[in-house]
């Protein structure tokens, strides 16, 4: 069993659900309930989030591949049923934005990193750490597939947001995933992960700026950065080949101290 990949999956599940829970609590405490809504209406969502967070923690702490497989199988079924129900209700509406909007929503629902996590988790028992190799190929392939899937997810939105940064990040995400899978290249994943972290920071800063630095939006942005599942994947790329990461870190430290001495 690949323990590093198992732990990453546990962290992803816990962080993603903690993000949703904290955002929900922020909305309730800083914005308030919607009209006619009360705490009893959101209590089931809070309990469900806590349960999922506990699943992630147990998977990480106890290295429980069986729990992860059971949880993933349930989530795949829930996702499929949810997608079908959404499409059925949407197509039954008298007025709707069109089929294109429906396809976009379904693509967002099914083409994402968590569907990758759920399907890969079903085969976790067959993934082993390669003896004598300092490169964790299973973790490499997972991170590469996530970047590839994210890139295809961006493609769905390019028709609505075809700004230069979005197009560049879409192309870079797909290219990084393809190169990493084809060449088992860890460096391209690390390079894209750094760019992706900077993109995450920039988009949230822009979000706060366009909302006039309101307290709720600032808090929302901080949660979006700190509890980002994508950030977890980006950090995980540096554990694919720890020796390589240490080597480049030492080189960066040497360059930093050299620059500091020159100034």
Secondary structure, DSSP 8 states (H G I E B T S, - for coil): --HHHHHHHHHHHHHHHHHHHHHHHHIIIII---TT--HHHHHHHHHHHHHHHHHHHHHHHH--HHHHHHHHHHHHHHHHHHHHHHHHHHHT-SS-S-HHHHHHHHHHHHSSHHHHHHHHHTTGGG----TT-SS-HHHHHHHHHHHHHHHHHHHHHHTT---HHHHHHHHHHHHHHHHHHHH--HHHHHHHHHHHHHHHHHHHHHHHHHTTT-HHHHHHHHHHHHT-HHHHHHHHGGGSSHHHHHHHHHHHHHHHHHHHHH-
